[in-house]
Amino acid sequence: MANYIEVDDAIGMSGLRVVLTPGVPGPWSEAAKGILHVKKIPYVKVRQELGGANLPLQRWSAQTTAPVFAYNDERPRSLWSDQLFLAERLEPNPPLIPANLKDRALMFGFANEICGETGLGWARRLMLLHPALSNPNAPEAARKFSAHMGNKYGYNHAAAEAAPARTAEILTALAEQLASQHAAGSRFLIGGQLSALDIYWSTFAALIDPLPDNLCPMPANFRRMYQCEDPVIRAALAPQLLAHRDFIYHEYLELPVDL
């Protein structure tokens, strides 16, 4: 497992520090790590406690969620798009934001459908919280943790019930985009080279069908939660999407995943 330092120790440091949750393959964090790996940007890993108060992180970044990018004395960045722009500035090559305006707009649109509010990651989080929050007989510890996370993701019963259809809609659009790209002779989701969108899809796919344990070891309870058997979502998960995930991981990302 990777070495981590504490938030209080990281605050006074220079260079890039990245706040992550040890031992947990959170998709936003894995996407951030993937971007840095592709660009070969060195960084120090900083510990965030899953479900904890994380008061030092709150004071530092005005929120308690991982990942966070902190570079020198600049403001900490907790939004996925801000983190991508910082990585592009720190190491322009290889570029992960397309130079072509239409490709760039398409990439950020799809990326928001994966990473943004109400996107794939968001919807799957609501689905993971729903069993405990909709069951009055669920164990108190599970209900307490789910309520804490639900406050971050705007949990309500209707949104959680709608989440499978929302996830399937995004998967269908991604599969159509990938098919269009293949027809044009490209192996990537946007344009003719790797972009951040390929990394976002590949890492967020863990919330539906995680990589095998030999490539991404994770706690058994997380693997059970992440593995999605919802019939609406499974029907929308084209085999080509998982094949693309595997291609991107094996060609560009770190394996096995180091949590």
Sequence and secondary structure as in RCSB ss.txt:
>XXXX:A:sequence
MANYIEVDDAIGMSGLRVVLTPGVPGPWSEAAKGILHVKKIPYVKVRQELGGANLPLQRWSAQTTAPVFAYNDER
PRSLWSDQLFLAERLEPNPPLIPANLKDRALMFGFANEICGETGLGWARRLMLLHPALSNPNAPEAARKFSAHMG
NKYGYNHAAAEAAPARTAEILTALAEQLASQHAAGSRFLIGGQLSALDIYWSTFAALIDPLPDNLCPMPANFRRM
YQCEDPVIRAALAPQLLAHRDFIYHEYLELPVDL
>XXXX:A:secstr
    B HHHHHT  SEEEEE TT   HHHHHHHHHHHHHT   EEEE  TTS  HHHHHHHSS  S EEEETTS 
 B SHHHHHHHHHHH  SS  S SSHHHHHHHHHHHHHHHSTTSHHHHHHHHHHHHHHH TTS HHHHHHHHHHH
HHTT  HHHHHHHHHHHHHHHHHHHHHHHHHHHTT SSSSTTS  HHHHHHHHHGGGTS   TTTS   HHHHHH
HS   HHHHHH  HHHHHHHHHHHHHHS SS   
